[in-house]
Amino acid sequence: MMRTLTARLFHPLPMLAATLALAAVAPAALAGPVLDRIQAAGALKVCIWPDYYGITWRNPRTQQLTGIDIELSAELARDMKLKLEYVESSFPKLIEDLISDRCDIAMHAVAVLPARAEKLKFSQPYLQSDIYGITTRSHRIKTFEDIDQPGMQVAVQAGTFMEPVMAAALKQAKLVVVKPPQTREQELEAGRVDVFMTDFPYSRRLLDNADWARLVSPTKAFHALPYAYAVKPGDEAWLRRVDEFVANIKRDGRLEAAARRHGLTEIVVRK
């Protein structure tokens, strides 16, 4: 009787079946809360800033979204076989939107700043940009060194990385922080500021569309920063999946092709 009971308890076939059953659920159990939620919902919620020219920009005439990260977010959703949903966000709302699960990932060329890195996790970088000035063609600012001079009004968009960088860098000029509904372009055209600071992607907006605008480039590296995709902490499996995507688009040419279509080849991080 005892030998029969022992044989039933430790027979290899039931043990094998139990092992296979555990293995079948292991990937889901190890996926992590965000990746689990994404896969269960069958949808990927992507935070974008729809005013970011060349990155995630909504054309005011057509209302169509265009830009490198509109293309690449579609590629990520396609790779994962998920429905794509955009969530309108901004740099000031970025951390809150990710932590509160309004979106699963921010894909709008997020600069990797120390303050953001304390709250969020970042993929490997895929773009890198320095800070540039935009002024009018007739303005006396001609070089980057002309910006930090007495009497100059230097604008930055609230919530962008240029705000703390320029606040620390300017010694003689005055910093003007522009908040919605005002825009840097309006302040410059109205003559209320002399120059505004931006990155390479956003500079393309005016250079492509305004014949009065002039780019003021740094003569040497000023404050170059890597741009990456941001996710909330606590799900390493999700971060690894995003990193895998970044590695793939670098290797298979999708990143290079998307950057070329949107005039961003100059700032692509290829390795």
C-alpha positions as CSV (number, residue, x, y, z in Angstrom):
1,M,0.0,0.0,0.0
2,M,2.8,2.4,1.0
3,R,4.8,1.6,-2.2
4,T,1.7,2.3,-4.3
5,L,1.0,5.7,-2.6
6,T,4.7,6.7,-2.9
7,A,4.7,5.8,-6.6
8,R,1.6,7.9,-7.2
9,L,3.0,10.9,-5.4
10,F,6.4,10.8,-7.1
11,H,5.6,9.4,-10.5
12,P,7.6,11.4,-13.1
13,L,4.7,12.2,-15.4
14,P,2.6,14.2,-12.9
15,M,5.8,16.0,-11.8
16,L,6.6,16.8,-15.4
17,A,3.1,18.1,-16.1
18,A,3.3,20.4,-13.0
19,T,6.7,21.7,-14.1
20,L,5.4,22.5,-17.6
21,A,2.4,24.3,-16.1
22,L,4.6,26.5,-13.9
23,A,6.9,27.2,-16.9
24,A,3.8,28.3,-18.9
25,V,2.9,31.0,-16.4
26,A,6.4,32.0,-15.5
27,P,6.9,34.6,-18.3
28,A,3.7,36.4,-17.4
29,A,4.6,36.3,-13.7
30,L,8.0,37.7,-14.4
31,A,6.9,40.3,-16.9
32,G,6.3,43.1,-14.4
33,P,3.2,45.2,-13.7
34,V,3.5,47.6,-16.7
35,L,4.3,45.0,-19.3
36,D,1.6,42.7,-17.8
37,R,-0.9,45.5,-18.1
38,I,0.1,46.4,-21.7
39,Q,-0.1,42.8,-22.9
40,A,-3.4,42.2,-21.1
41,A,-5.0,45.4,-22.6
42,G,-3.5,44.7,-26.0
43,A,-2.7,48.4,-26.3
44,L,0.3,50.7,-25.9
45,K,-0.3,54.1,-24.4
46,V,2.4,56.6,-25.6
47,C,2.8,60.0,-24.1
48,I,3.7,62.7,-26.7
49,W,4.1,66.5,-26.7
50,P,2.2,67.5,-29.9
51,D,4.0,70.8,-30.3
52,Y,7.5,69.2,-30.8
53,Y,8.4,69.8,-34.5
54,G,10.1,66.9,-36.2
55,I,9.5,64.7,-33.1
56,T,5.8,64.5,-32.3
57,W,4.2,67.5,-34.0
58,R,0.5,68.0,-34.8
59,N,0.2,70.1,-38.0
60,P,-2.2,72.9,-37.2
61,R,-3.7,72.9,-40.7
62,T,-4.3,69.1,-41.1
63,Q,-4.3,68.0,-37.5
64,Q,-2.1,65.1,-38.5
65,L,0.7,63.9,-36.2
66,T,4.1,63.7,-37.8
67,G,7.7,63.3,-36.6
68,I,10.4,60.7,-35.9
69,D,8.7,59.5,-32.7
70,I,5.3,59.2,-34.3
71,E,6.9,56.8,-36.8
72,L,8.9,54.9,-34.2
73,S,6.1,54.6,-31.7
74,A,4.1,53.0,-34.5
75,E,7.0,50.6,-35.1
76,L,7.2,49.7,-31.4
77,A,3.4,48.9,-31.3
78,R,3.7,46.9,-34.5
79,D,6.7,44.9,-33.1
80,M,4.7,44.1,-30.0
81,K,1.5,43.5,-31.9
82,L,-0.4,46.1,-29.9
83,K,-2.9,48.8,-30.6
84,L,-1.3,52.3,-30.4
85,E,-2.9,55.0,-28.3
86,Y,-1.5,58.5,-28.0
87,V,-1.8,60.5,-24.8
88,E,-1.1,64.3,-25.0
89,S,1.5,65.3,-22.4
90,S,4.2,67.9,-22.0
91,F,7.6,68.2,-20.3
92,P,6.2,69.7,-17.1
93,K,3.6,66.9,-16.9
94,L,6.0,64.1,-18.0
95,I,6.8,62.5,-14.6
96,E,3.3,62.7,-13.3
97,D,1.8,61.2,-16.4
98,L,4.1,58.2,-16.3
99,I,4.0,57.6,-12.5
100,S,0.2,57.8,-12.6
101,D,0.0,55.3,-15.5
102,R,-1.7,57.8,-17.9
103,C,0.8,56.4,-20.4
104,D,3.1,53.4,-20.5
105,I,6.0,55.2,-22.1
106,A,7.0,58.8,-23.1
107,M,8.3,58.9,-26.7
108,H,9.0,62.6,-27.5
109,A,12.8,62.9,-27.4
110,V,13.0,63.3,-23.6
111,A,16.3,64.8,-22.5
112,V,18.0,62.7,-19.8
113,L,18.2,65.2,-17.0
114,P,19.4,64.3,-13.4
115,A,16.1,65.5,-12.0
116,R,14.1,63.3,-14.4
117,A,16.5,60.3,-13.8
118,E,15.7,60.5,-10.1
119,K,12.0,59.8,-10.9
120,L,12.0,57.8,-14.1
121,K,13.9,55.2,-16.0
122,F,15.4,55.8,-19.5
123,S,16.2,53.7,-22.5
124,Q,19.5,53.9,-24.2
125,P,19.7,57.2,-26.1
126,Y,18.8,57.5,-29.7
127,L,19.3,61.2,-30.3
128,Q,21.6,63.9,-28.8
129,S,21.3,67.6,-29.1
130,D,23.0,70.7,-27.9
131,I,21.3,74.0,-27.1
132,Y,20.8,76.5,-30.0
133,G,19.6,80.1,-30.1
134,I,16.9,81.4,-32.5
135,T,16.7,85.1,-33.2
136,T,15.6,87.4,-36.1
137,R,17.7,88.0,-39.1
138,S,18.0,91.7,-38.4
139,H,19.0,91.3,-34.7
140,R,22.4,92.3,-33.5
141,I,23.0,88.9,-32.0
142,K,25.3,87.2,-34.5
143,T,27.2,84.6,-32.4
144,F,26.5,82.4,-29.4
145,E,28.8,84.6,-27.3
146,D,26.5,87.6,-28.1
147,I,23.6,86.1,-26.1
148,D,24.8,86.5,-22.5
149,Q,25.3,90.3,-22.6
150,P,23.8,93.1,-20.6
151,G,20.2,94.0,-21.6
152,M,19.5,90.8,-23.5
153,Q,16.2,89.1,-22.8
154,V,16.7,85.3,-23.3
155,A,13.6,83.1,-23.5
156,V,13.1,79.5,-22.7
157,Q,10.1,77.3,-22.7
158,A,8.9,76.4,-19.2
159,G,9.6,72.8,-18.2
160,T,12.2,72.1,-20.9
161,F,15.8,71.3,-20.0
162,M,16.9,74.7,-21.3
163,E,15.3,76.4,-18.3
164,P,17.6,75.2,-15.6
165,V,20.6,75.1,-17.9
166,M,20.2,78.7,-19.0
167,A,19.3,79.9,-15.5
168,A,22.7,78.6,-14.4
169,A,24.6,79.7,-17.5
170,L,23.4,83.3,-17.9
171,K,25.5,85.8,-15.9
172,Q,24.5,89.2,-17.6
173,A,21.4,88.5,-19.7
174,K,17.9,88.1,-18.2
175,L,16.1,84.8,-18.4
176,V,12.5,84.9,-19.5
177,V,10.5,81.7,-18.8
178,V,7.6,81.4,-21.3
179,K,4.5,79.5,-20.2
180,P,1.4,78.6,-22.3
181,P,-0.6,80.0,-23.9
182,Q,2.4,82.3,-24.8
183,T,5.1,80.8,-27.1
184,R,8.7,81.6,-27.6
185,E,8.1,82.5,-31.2
186,Q,5.4,85.0,-30.3
187,E,7.6,86.7,-27.7
188,L,10.5,86.9,-30.2
189,E,8.3,88.3,-33.1
190,A,6.7,90.8,-30.7
191,G,10.2,92.0,-29.7
192,R,9.7,91.2,-26.0
193,V,12.7,88.9,-26.1
194,D,15.9,89.0,-28.1
195,V,16.5,85.3,-28.6
196,F,15.0,82.0,-27.4
197,M,16.9,78.9,-26.6
198,T,15.9,75.5,-28.0
199,D,17.3,72.2,-29.2
200,F,18.1,71.1,-32.7
201,P,14.8,69.4,-33.6
202,Y,12.6,72.4,-32.5
203,S,14.9,74.8,-34.3
204,R,14.0,73.1,-37.6
205,R,10.4,74.4,-37.1
206,L,11.3,78.0,-37.6
207,L,14.1,77.5,-40.0
208,D,11.7,75.4,-42.3
209,N,8.8,77.8,-42.0
210,A,9.9,81.4,-41.1
211,D,12.1,83.4,-43.4
212,W,12.8,85.9,-40.6
213,A,14.4,83.4,-38.2
214,R,18.1,82.8,-37.9
215,L,19.9,80.0,-36.0
216,V,22.7,80.8,-33.6
217,S,24.8,77.7,-33.1
218,P,27.3,77.2,-30.2
219,T,30.9,77.5,-31.5
220,K,31.9,74.7,-29.2
221,A,29.9,72.1,-27.2
222,F,27.7,74.0,-24.8
223,H,25.4,71.5,-23.1
224,A,24.8,68.5,-25.3
225,L,22.3,66.0,-23.8
226,P,21.2,62.5,-24.8
227,Y,17.5,62.0,-25.6
228,A,15.8,58.7,-24.8
229,Y,12.4,57.1,-24.1
230,A,11.2,57.3,-20.5
231,V,9.2,54.8,-18.4
232,K,8.2,54.7,-14.8
233,P,10.5,52.7,-12.4
234,G,9.6,49.3,-11.0
235,D,9.4,47.2,-14.1
236,E,12.8,46.2,-15.4
237,A,11.2,43.8,-17.9
238,W,9.4,46.7,-19.6
239,L,12.6,48.8,-19.7
240,R,14.5,45.9,-21.2
241,R,11.9,45.5,-23.9
242,V,12.2,49.2,-24.7
243,D,16.0,49.0,-24.8
244,E,15.7,46.0,-27.1
245,F,13.5,48.1,-29.4
246,V,16.1,50.9,-29.5
247,A,18.9,48.5,-30.3
248,N,16.8,46.9,-33.1
249,I,15.9,50.2,-34.8
250,K,19.6,51.2,-34.7
251,R,20.7,47.9,-36.2
252,D,18.0,47.5,-38.9
253,G,18.1,51.1,-40.2
254,R,14.6,52.2,-39.0
255,L,16.0,54.9,-36.8
256,E,18.3,56.3,-39.5
257,A,15.5,56.3,-42.1
258,A,13.0,58.1,-39.8
259,A,15.7,60.6,-38.8
260,R,16.5,61.3,-42.5
261,R,12.8,61.9,-43.3
262,H,12.5,64.5,-40.5
263,G,15.8,66.3,-41.0
264,L,17.4,64.9,-37.8
265,T,20.3,62.8,-39.2
266,E,22.8,65.2,-37.6
267,I,21.8,64.3,-34.1
268,V,21.2,60.5,-34.4
269,V,23.0,58.3,-31.8
270,R,24.0,55.3,-33.8
271,K,25.6,53.1,-31.1
